């Protein structure tokens, strides 16, 4: 899925796939509520040292935040 994230459009497809997965399998997501997801996303992004992340880094952070503990 991350291979698609080379542009804004590709990253949008990753996000749409994440939303579809959340709707189909909410119990499989560690962070299935918005507040938990955003907290996890902030933690994932804090751990990145990249000053100017590319689209794949953004998509990876979003994917990682769905299961970050």
ZAPAMAR-746912 format. One record per residue (C-alpha): x negated, y, z; residue in three letters. Coordinates in steps of 0.001 Angstrom, whole numbers, padded with zeros to 6 digits, always signed. Example, Ala and Ser with C-alpha at 12.3 -4.5 7.8 and 13.67 -1.06 7.14 Angstrom:
<atoms>
-012300-004500+007800ALA/-013670-001060+007140SER/
</atoms>
This chain:
<atoms>
+000000+000000+000000UNK/-002823+002432+000798UNK/-004208+002025-002709UNK/-001201+004059-003939UNK/-002092+007007-001713UNK/-004391+008879-004083UNK/-002038+011841-004484UNK/+000907+013514-002798UNK/+003265+011382-004912UNK/+001489+008170-003925UNK/+001518+009138-000264UNK/+005229+009904-000581UNK/+005767+006341-001851UNK/+003881+005016+001193UNK/+006106+007080+003503UNK/+009250+005888+001727UNK/+008076+002278+002083UNK/+007436+002896+005785UNK/+010961+004269+006219UNK/+012416+001263+004425UNK/+010386-001071+006642UNK/+011513+000788+009781UNK/+015161+000410+008761UNK/+014726-003291+007985UNK/+012478-004231+010934UNK/+012728-001636+013734UNK/+011786-004179+016389UNK/+008446-004814+014696UNK/+007336-001202+015056UNK/+005470-000347+018243UNK/+006512+003312+017849UNK/+010014+003226+016408UNK/+011261+006521+017870UNK/+010184+009913+016579UNK/+008608+011051+019841UNK/+006572+007848+020217UNK/+005566+007943+016556UNK/+004438+011574+016733UNK/+002457+010934+019924UNK/+000742+008006+018234UNK/+000131+010001+015054UNK/-001549+012752+017069UNK/-003750+010162+018792UNK/-004687+008531+015485UNK/-005562+011888+013928UNK/-007610+012910+016980UNK/-009758+009834+016474UNK/-010631+010857+012886UNK/-013706+012996+012477UNK/-012906+013962+008888UNK/-012476+017702+008539UNK/-010585+017529+005257UNK/-008847+014159+004996UNK/-007808+012779+001628UNK/-004390+011371+000850UNK/-005470+007847+001770UNK/-006601+009044+005199UNK/-003252+010753+005745UNK/-001356+007643+004638UNK/-003564+005423+006815UNK/-002904+007657+009835UNK/+000835+007435+009231UNK/+000709+003652+008913UNK/-001496+003294+011982UNK/+000820+005473+014048UNK/+003665+003008+013536UNK/+001832+000472+015682UNK/-000599+002522+017785UNK/-000378+001796+021502UNK/
</atoms>
